[in-house]
Structures are given as C-alpha cells and as structure tokens.
C-alpha cells in the first residue's frame, strides 16, 4: 500500500510494528505536516479491538496481562478528532483491522470493530462489517488489502466505485464470509 500511495503522489508517513507512543507521534507528525492538504488518507493494517463500543488499534508493545490494558492502546477517536480538525476537503480512513483474539477474555471486549460514522468530507472503510472479524488470508496480504492493491489505485475510478469492486472481490475470496463496508459523507468526487 505504501508503494502504491507514493506512486499516486501521496506524502507518506510510515510506521511498521510500532509502539503506542510512536503511533501517536506518527499521527501528530502527519497532521502537523499535511493536515492542511486537499486530501488526507490514513491506512492501518494490523490488530484492533472494540471495548465498550470504542475502537482501539493495538500497538506492538501492549502488555496483554496488564489490568489497565486500555491505557496501552491507540484510541481511534484521537485520529478521528485530528481528521475533524483538518482543513482537508477529502479525508479517507482505511482499516484492515478487526481482530478479537488478543482480548477475548476481557468482559468489555466485543468481536470486530464498532461502527464509526463519517463526518462531512470523510470516508471510513472497514475490511469487514461492524462486529465481524477480518482474516489475515493465505498470502502476504489479507484478502482486503489484496483487493485494495488490485483496485484502489486505478486511474479515473471514483473511490466509491473502487470500494464496491473491493467489496465484490473480498466477498468472492472469502465465499461471502467477509463483507467490507464503508461509512461515507464525502462532499467532493475523489479518484
């Protein structure tokens, strides 16, 4: 995805296998440098969890037996607040992250991610439906990321149409077990 974003002339701030503090630093760094761009895009592939109806990305340094595990996660609300404050016309969030196995014993954890409602000018894309879990797949990438790579960066394709094609491909690859979804309030066409 990073290579495709660079080829599409996006300025990329990249993090791989990062700690919670680095996640927050990367988001801050990105919005400090690029928050006033015409378009901003956040892509995450990794583990995430829903707790008490809130979504959290799981950094690599989470102590799984900590009694205060939430304080070690990345709260997606932080990202959404940064997006809302951004002057970008088009804001895109792509989450290939819906796992529940890491915190299955937590009484407040639920399967998959909770639904996120897009704010005006925003599209939020999920690798599967709210409350469902995604799968890693057989190859280097998940079925969702594989479909994104095949479809998302084709020229002259509206983003809504690209995500419809991604949905079809993932449903076919998973025999309808996974259904990617989006919440969109985009105000401008985006290709």
PyMOL commands that set and color helices and strands:
alter all, ss='L'
color gray80, all
select helices_A, chain A and resi 2-7+20-34+69-72+76-85+143-151+159-173
alter helices_A, ss='H'
color red, helices_A
select strands_A, chain A and resi 39-45+48-51+54-57+74-75+90-96+109-110+122-126+181-184
alter strands_A, ss='S'
color yellow, strands_A
deselect
rebuild
show_as cartoon
